[in-house]
Amino acid sequence: IVERSKTLFTYRIGESYDNFLDLDFTPVFLEETASLFSSSTLEQEARDICGVNGECLFDIAVTGKTRVGEATLESFNELQQRTNNSQISANPIYFGCDGVENSTKKSDFCGDCGGDNSTCTDCQGQTRPGLLNNGTCGFYHSWNEWSACFGSGNKEIKARNRTCSTEDKCHHLGENVQYEECKRAVNGDEM
């Protein structure tokens, strides 16, 4: 029993915790329904009304009133009907890689819709049927600007580089750094 100081309930004016305190109260649970009927006649009447609906049987057993069980059964059946009606049953719609509804066309390993894996190309551009090209071939971004000339004496060079879109996947496309000799004008300025 909840102590007066710990109750969560609020009461109307003129009522208090004590008005609702029943020290003889014993809770009952749905699992105990069969033992709760006051008579075998009431139990049989409840079974005729409720069938096997446990909530309906419980309410009649606890209250002794068949109309309470009937209301429970009616609410239960209405809820069940609404639940059943709310379930959407529809056949899924499929689209093939060609965008056509219910098409069975699929993309092959080469990425061709309806293909037969015969047009796959490797990172060097060579046709290799059946090759799984999963996008690991890289490409170089544009060259950066040339650096300032560096070095000593008569031989100075400048450099520029470019970066690969996918690290370590552009070796087949050549170097990523270029060097060029700096040319000096007669007056010593860079050209």
Backbone hydrogen bonds in HBPLUS format (Angstrom, degrees):
<---DONOR---> <-ACCEPTOR-->    atom                        ^
c    i                          cat <-CA-CA->   ^        H-A-AA   ^      H-
h    n   atom  resd res      DA  || num        DHA   H-A  angle D-A-AA Bond
n    s   type  num  typ     dist DA aas  dist angle  dist       angle   num
A0006-LYS N   A0003-GLU O   2.95 MM   3  5.32 150.8  2.04 111.3 120.7     1
A0015-GLU N   A0012-ARG O   2.96 MM   3  5.50 158.4  2.01 140.5 140.0     2
A0019-ASN N   A0016-SER O   3.07 MM   3  5.50 138.8  2.25 108.8 119.1     3
A0020-PHE N   A0017-TYR O   3.13 MM   3  5.68 146.9  2.24 112.3 120.9     4
A0021-LEU N   A0018-ASP O   3.42 MM   3  5.05 158.4  2.47  94.9 101.1     5
A0025-PHE N   A0022-ASP O   3.10 MM   3  5.47 166.3  2.12 113.8 117.8     6
A0032-GLU N   A0029-PHE O   2.83 MM   3  5.53 156.0  1.89 122.5 130.3     7
A0033-THR N   A0030-LEU O   3.19 MM   3  5.42 164.6  2.21 117.9 117.8     8
A0035-SER N   A0032-GLU O   3.02 MM   3  5.71 135.5  2.22 121.4 132.2     9
A0036-LEU N   A0033-THR O   2.96 MM   3  5.22 162.7  1.99 115.5 121.2    10
A0043-GLU N   A0039-SER O   3.10 MM   4  6.36 157.3  2.15 143.8 150.6    11
A0044-GLN N   A0040-SER O   2.96 MM   4  6.12 156.4  2.02 142.4 147.9    12
A0045-GLU N   A0041-THR O   2.95 MM   4  6.19 160.4  1.99 150.1 155.8    13
A0046-ALA N   A0042-LEU O   2.85 MM   4  6.03 156.5  1.90 148.1 154.8    14
A0047-ARG N   A0043-GLU O   2.95 MM   4  6.20 154.8  2.01 146.6 153.3    15
A0048-ASP N   A0044-GLN O   2.97 MM   4  6.22 148.7  2.07 145.4 153.8    16
A0049-ILE N   A0045-GLU O   3.08 MM   4  6.37 148.4  2.18 144.0 152.2    17
A0050-CYS N   A0046-ALA O   2.73 MM   4  5.81 175.3  1.73 161.5 163.2    18
A0051-GLY N   A0047-ARG O   2.90 MM   4  5.02 147.2  2.01 126.3 134.0    19
A0053-ASN N   A0050-CYS O   3.19 MM   3  5.45 170.3  2.20 127.9 128.1    20
A0057-LEU N   A0053-ASN O   3.11 MM   4  6.40 168.6  2.13 156.4 159.6    21
A0058-PHE N   A0054-GLY O   2.93 MM   4  6.01 160.1  1.97 146.9 152.7    22
A0059-ASP N   A0055-GLU O   3.02 MM   4  6.22 165.2  2.04 149.5 152.9    23
A0060-ILE N   A0056-CYS O   3.13 MM   4  6.41 159.7  2.17 153.8 158.7    24
A0061-ALA N   A0057-LEU O   2.93 MM   4  6.08 163.4  1.96 151.6 156.9    25
A0062-VAL N   A0058-PHE O   2.89 MM   4  6.06 161.5  1.92 158.7 162.8    26
A0063-THR N   A0059-ASP O   3.00 MM   4  5.95 163.4  2.03 143.2 148.5    27
A0064-GLY N   A0060-ILE O   2.67 MM   4  5.03 144.2  1.79 136.8 146.9    28
A0070-GLU N   A0066-THR O   2.85 MM   4  6.14 155.0  1.91 152.3 160.2    29
A0071-ALA N   A0067-ARG O   3.01 MM   4  6.15 153.9  2.08 139.1 145.2    30
A0072-THR N   A0068-VAL O   3.00 MM   4  6.28 154.3  2.06 145.8 153.3    31
A0073-LEU N   A0069-GLY O   2.85 MM   4  6.09 162.0  1.88 152.1 156.7    32
A0074-GLU N   A0070-GLU O   2.88 MM   4  6.08 158.3  1.93 147.2 153.3    33
A0075-SER N   A0071-ALA O   2.95 MM   4  6.15 162.6  1.98 147.8 152.3    34
A0076-PHE N   A0072-THR O   2.84 MM   4  6.04 159.7  1.88 151.0 157.4    35
A0077-ASN N   A0073-LEU O   2.86 MM   4  6.05 165.0  1.88 152.8 156.3    36
A0078-GLU N   A0074-GLU O   2.94 MM   4  6.11 156.8  1.99 147.4 154.0    37
A0079-LEU N   A0075-SER O   2.94 MM   4  6.11 161.0  1.98 149.6 154.7    38
A0080-GLN N   A0076-PHE O   2.91 MM   4  6.13 158.2  1.96 148.7 155.3    39
A0081-GLN N   A0077-ASN O   2.89 MM   4  6.08 156.3  1.94 146.6 152.8    40
A0082-ARG N   A0078-GLU O   2.94 MM   4  6.19 161.5  1.97 150.1 154.9    41
A0083-THR N   A0079-LEU O   2.90 MM   4  6.10 155.7  1.96 148.2 155.4    42
A0084-ASN N   A0080-GLN O   2.94 MM   4  6.18 161.3  1.97 148.9 153.7    43
A0085-ASN N   A0081-GLN O   2.87 MM   4  6.09 157.0  1.93 150.2 156.8    44
A0086-SER N   A0082-ARG O   2.99 MM   4  6.06 135.6  2.19 140.1 150.9    45
A0086-SER N   A0083-THR O   3.24 MM   3  5.23 131.5  2.49  93.9 106.6    46
A0087-GLN N   A0084-ASN O   3.39 MM   3  5.61 156.9  2.45 102.5 109.0    47
A0102-ASN N   A0094-TYR O   2.38 MM   8  4.68 163.9  1.40 158.3 153.6    48
A0096-GLY N   A0100-VAL O   3.25 MM   4  5.79 160.6  2.29 148.4 148.6    49
A0099-GLY N   A0096-GLY O   2.93 MM   3  5.42 165.1  1.95 119.5 122.4    50
A0097-CYS N   A0105-LYS O   3.00 MM   8  5.78 159.9  2.04 131.0 135.8    51
A0103-SER N   A0100-VAL O   3.11 MM   3  5.37 152.8  2.19 132.5 128.4    52
A0114-GLY N   A0106-LYS O   2.87 MM   8  5.45 162.3  1.90 133.0 139.0    53
A0108-ASP N   A0112-ASP O   2.97 MM   4  5.54 159.9  2.02 140.7 143.1    54
A0111-GLY N   A0108-ASP O   2.94 MM   3  5.33 160.8  1.98 113.3 119.7    55
A0115-GLY N   A0112-ASP O   3.09 MM   3  4.90 163.3  2.12 117.2 115.7    56
A0130-GLY N   A0117-ASN O   2.59 MM  13  4.84 142.7  1.72 153.2 161.8    57
A0128-ARG N   A0120-CYS O   2.62 MM   8  5.36 164.3  1.64 147.9 153.8    58
A0122-ASP N   A0126-GLN O   2.86 MM   4  5.47 152.4  1.94 148.7 154.7    59
A0125-GLY N   A0122-ASP O   2.97 MM   3  5.33 164.1  1.99 115.6 119.6    60
A0131-LEU N   A0128-ARG O   3.08 MM   3  5.70 161.4  2.12 144.0 144.8    61
A0138-GLY N   A0169-LYS O   3.08 MM  31  4.90 153.1  2.16 136.4 129.6    62
A0165-SER N   A0139-PHE O   2.77 MM  26  5.42 152.8  1.84 151.6 160.7    63
A0141-HIS N   A0163-THR O   2.88 MM  22  5.67 164.2  1.90 165.8 170.2    64
A0144-ASN N   A0161-ASN O   2.80 MM  17  5.60 162.5  1.83 159.4 164.6    65
A0147-SER N   A0159-ALA O   2.70 MM  12  5.30 147.7  1.80 147.8 159.1    66
A0150-PHE N   A0157-ILE O   2.76 MM   7  5.52 156.1  1.82 152.7 159.1    67
A0157-ILE N   A0150-PHE O   2.83 MM   7  5.52 158.5  1.88 164.3 162.1    68
A0182-CYS N   A0156-GLU O   2.78 MM  26  5.49 176.9  1.78 143.7 144.2    69
A0158-LYS N   A0180-GLU O   2.85 MM  22  5.46 155.9  1.90 155.6 163.6    70
A0180-GLU N   A0158-LYS O   2.95 MM  22  5.46 154.4  2.02 154.3 158.1    71
A0160-ARG N   A0178-GLN O   3.05 MM  18  5.51 147.4  2.16 151.0 157.0    72
A0178-GLN N   A0160-ARG O   2.93 MM  18  5.51 164.0  1.96 159.0 162.3    73
A0162-ARG N   A0176-ASN O   2.91 MM  14  5.23 142.9  2.05 147.7 152.7    74
A0169-LYS N   A0166-THR O   3.02 MM   3  5.58 137.3  2.20 155.2 148.1    75
A0173-LEU N   A0170-CYS O   2.80 MM   3  5.41 162.9  1.83 123.7 129.6    76
A0174-GLY N   A0171-HIS O   3.29 MM   3  5.67 165.9  2.31 116.1 116.4    77
A0191-MET N   A0183-LYS O   3.00 MM   8  5.57 133.2  2.22 166.7 163.9    78
A0185-ALA N   A0189-ASP O   2.85 MM   4  5.41 171.7  1.86 163.3 166.2    79
A0188-GLY N   A0185-ALA O   2.95 MM   3  5.20 161.6  1.98 111.3 117.2    80
